[in-house]
């Protein structure tokens, strides 16, 4: 259960980035979808950096091994990242059949 605050921080960062992506584009619906879709992908490396920094800090200062804490940090990364990828996939442009 120690990874739940990290997942919550990830969802808060994702929500903030999606709001920024919504308002960075123009006001029409098409560009708002593109902005949200782009920020969902930009979120992934930012969140990876956000998760890996405390992991490396704990590993080197406290002496924990990757075997001990690695699965927790992997869960912290995968849950918000998978939601970001689902948002990216949902807002993809769809081709209209002729």
N, C-alpha and C positions, 0 to 999 in steps of 0.2 A: 504494500500500500504506500510505500514511500515514493512511488513514481507519480501518484495522482496530482500533487501540486505542479509538477513539471508538465504534465499533460494539460492542466488548466492554463498554465502560462502559455503553452503552445497554441491553444485555442484562442486565447486573448490576443496573441500576436497575429494569428491568422485573421481574426475578425478585424483587427485594426488595419492590417494591410489590405484586406478586401474593401474596407470603407475608403481608404485612400485611393485604391484603384478605381473605385466607382466614381469618385469626384475629380480625379485627374483628367479623365477623358472629357469629351464634350457632353452635352446634355442629352443627345439622342440615344436611343436604346442600343443601337448597334455598337457604338464606340464604348458605351458603358460596359457591355458584355466583354469587349476586347480588353478593356482596362482591368476588369476583374479577373479575366482569364490570365492575363499577363502577370498580375501580382500574385496569383495562386502559384505560378511557377517560380517567381522571384522569391517567394516565401521559403521554398525548399532549401536552398543553400544557406539562407539566413538562419533558419531553424537548425540546420545541421551544425553551423558554427555555434549557435546558442546552446545546443545540447553537448557538444564535444568540449567546450571550454571548461565547464565544471567537472566533467568526467576526467579530463587530463589533470586538473588541479587536485582532485581527490586521489587520483592514482599516484601522483608523484609526491604529494605532501603527506597523505595519510598512509600510503603504502598498500592500498587495496589493489588486488589484481584485476585484470580485465575479466577473468572468469567469475569473480564475485559480483562486480557491478555492471559489467557489459550488458547483460540481458535487460536490466532496468533502464539503462539509457537507450537501448534499442527500442524498447516499448515506448519510451518517452518521445522518440523521434518518429516511429512508424505511425502512431495513432493520429496526430495532427497532420502529418505528411500525407497519409492516405485520404484524409478528408479534403485536403488541398487538391490532390490529384483527382478526386471525384468531382470537385467543383470545376476543375479545368476540363475534364472530360464532358461534363454535363453542358457546359457553355460553348462547346465546339461548334463551328459553323456546319450546318447540315446542308447537304446538296439536295436540291429540289429535283425530283424525277421529271423527266421530259414527257 
